[in-house]
Amino acid sequence: MSEEESLTKTIVAYILHDPIGNVEGYISDFDTEALKRAEENGMVIIAEYSDGTRAIVKASDVVEPKPSLNGISVTTPEYVNARAVATVECFNALAQVLQPTDAVMQSADDADDTDAKSLDPFGAFKAAISRLQVLAIDGDA
């Protein structure tokens, strides 16, 4: 194996193998205690590498793999989903500003009965934009 191959060879999945039943399945729950119990009960844990090779590993060494391609982190669906939801919230809030409902229009007319924040038609939009900016800059919701 070349040096370049060893640098990009990463664990892409873990497999739990039952040697008695000769069945195996991919691990999706990375609870260390549960994996240790499975190991104690005779199950074998196998690491599957990006180059297709496999190796037996201990339960204590198992950590949830991070998707990557040639050493570069790949975007996970949760990452994309959070940003998509935040983007949709921004557009929904903007739509409310551009096409307010009758209730919003009426509350603006009855200024005595409402608090100051409901009079700001851009308040919801500003809040949605702030959430989107936090996701874009910090990466957390």
C-alpha positions as CSV (number, residue, x, y, z in Angstrom):
1,M,0.0,0.0,0.0
2,S,1.4,3.4,-1.0
3,E,1.7,6.3,1.5
4,E,-1.1,8.2,-0.2
5,E,-3.5,5.2,0.1
6,S,-2.7,4.9,3.8
7,L,-3.5,8.5,4.4
8,T,-6.9,8.3,2.8
9,K,-7.9,4.9,4.1
10,T,-10.6,5.5,6.7
11,I,-13.2,3.5,8.5
12,V,-16.5,4.0,6.7
13,A,-18.7,1.6,8.7
14,Y,-18.7,-1.1,11.4
15,I,-20.3,-4.5,11.1
16,L,-21.6,-6.7,13.8
17,H,-20.9,-10.4,12.9
18,D,-22.5,-13.4,14.6
19,P,-20.1,-16.3,13.9
20,I,-22.6,-19.0,15.1
21,G,-25.4,-17.9,12.8
22,N,-23.0,-16.6,10.2
23,V,-25.0,-13.4,9.8
24,E,-23.9,-9.8,10.0
25,G,-25.3,-6.3,9.8
26,Y,-24.1,-2.7,9.8
27,I,-24.0,-1.0,13.1
28,S,-26.1,2.1,13.4
29,D,-26.2,2.5,17.2
30,F,-22.8,3.3,18.6
31,D,-23.6,2.8,22.3
32,T,-20.3,1.6,23.7
33,E,-21.9,-0.4,26.5
34,A,-24.2,-2.3,24.2
35,L,-21.4,-3.1,21.8
36,K,-19.3,-4.4,24.7
37,R,-22.1,-6.6,25.8
38,A,-22.5,-8.0,22.2
39,E,-18.7,-8.6,22.1
40,E,-18.9,-10.4,25.5
41,N,-21.7,-12.6,24.1
42,G,-19.5,-13.8,21.2
43,M,-20.3,-11.2,18.5
44,V,-17.4,-10.0,16.4
45,I,-17.1,-6.3,15.4
46,I,-15.6,-5.6,12.0
47,A,-14.3,-2.2,10.7
48,E,-14.9,-1.7,7.0
49,Y,-12.4,0.6,5.4
50,S,-12.8,3.0,2.4
51,D,-10.7,0.7,0.2
52,G,-13.0,-2.2,0.9
53,T,-10.8,-4.1,3.3
54,R,-12.0,-5.2,6.7
55,A,-10.4,-5.8,10.1
56,I,-11.7,-7.1,13.5
57,V,-11.7,-4.4,16.2
58,K,-12.6,-4.2,19.9
59,A,-15.9,-2.6,21.0
60,S,-14.0,0.0,23.0
61,D,-12.4,1.2,19.8
62,V,-15.7,1.8,17.9
63,V,-16.6,5.4,17.2
64,E,-19.2,6.6,14.8
65,P,-17.5,7.1,11.4
66,K,-17.5,10.6,9.9
67,P,-18.2,10.5,6.2
68,S,-15.3,11.6,4.0
69,L,-14.1,11.4,0.5
70,N,-10.3,11.4,0.0
71,G,-9.8,12.9,3.4
72,I,-12.4,15.7,2.9
73,S,-15.5,15.7,5.2
74,V,-18.6,15.0,3.3
75,T,-21.8,16.9,4.1
76,T,-24.2,14.8,6.1
77,P,-28.0,14.9,5.5
78,E,-28.5,16.5,9.0
79,Y,-26.2,19.4,8.1
80,V,-28.1,20.0,4.8
81,N,-31.5,19.5,6.4
82,A,-30.9,22.1,9.1
83,R,-29.9,24.7,6.6
84,A,-32.8,23.8,4.2
85,V,-35.3,24.2,7.1
86,A,-33.7,27.5,8.1
87,T,-33.9,28.8,4.5
88,V,-37.5,27.8,4.2
89,E,-38.3,29.6,7.5
90,C,-36.7,32.8,6.0
91,F,-38.8,32.6,2.9
92,N,-42.0,31.9,4.9
93,A,-41.2,34.9,7.2
94,L,-40.6,37.1,4.1
95,A,-43.8,35.9,2.5
96,Q,-45.7,37.0,5.7
97,V,-44.1,40.5,5.4
98,L,-44.9,40.8,1.7
99,Q,-48.4,39.3,1.9
100,P,-49.6,39.8,5.5
101,T,-52.7,38.0,6.7
102,D,-55.8,39.8,7.7
103,A,-55.0,39.2,11.4
104,V,-51.6,40.8,11.0
105,M,-53.2,43.8,9.2
106,Q,-55.9,44.2,11.8
107,S,-53.4,44.0,14.7
108,A,-51.4,46.8,13.1
109,D,-54.6,48.9,12.9
110,D,-55.4,48.2,16.6
111,A,-52.0,49.4,17.9
112,D,-53.5,49.9,21.4
113,D,-54.2,46.2,21.8
114,T,-50.8,44.8,20.6
115,D,-47.3,44.9,21.9
116,A,-44.5,46.7,20.1
117,K,-42.9,43.5,18.5
118,S,-46.1,42.6,16.6
119,L,-46.0,46.1,14.9
120,D,-42.6,45.2,13.3
121,P,-43.6,43.2,10.2
122,F,-40.0,42.3,9.7
123,G,-39.5,40.8,13.2
124,A,-40.1,37.2,12.1
125,F,-38.0,37.6,9.1
126,K,-35.1,39.1,11.1
127,A,-35.3,36.2,13.6
128,A,-35.3,33.6,10.7
129,I,-32.3,35.3,9.1
130,S,-30.5,35.3,12.4
131,R,-31.0,31.5,12.8
132,L,-29.8,31.0,9.2
133,Q,-26.7,33.1,9.8
134,V,-25.9,31.1,13.0
135,L,-26.1,27.9,10.9
136,A,-24.0,29.2,8.1
137,I,-21.3,30.7,10.3
138,D,-21.2,28.5,13.4
139,G,-22.6,25.3,11.9
140,D,-25.0,24.7,14.8
141,A,-28.7,25.4,15.2
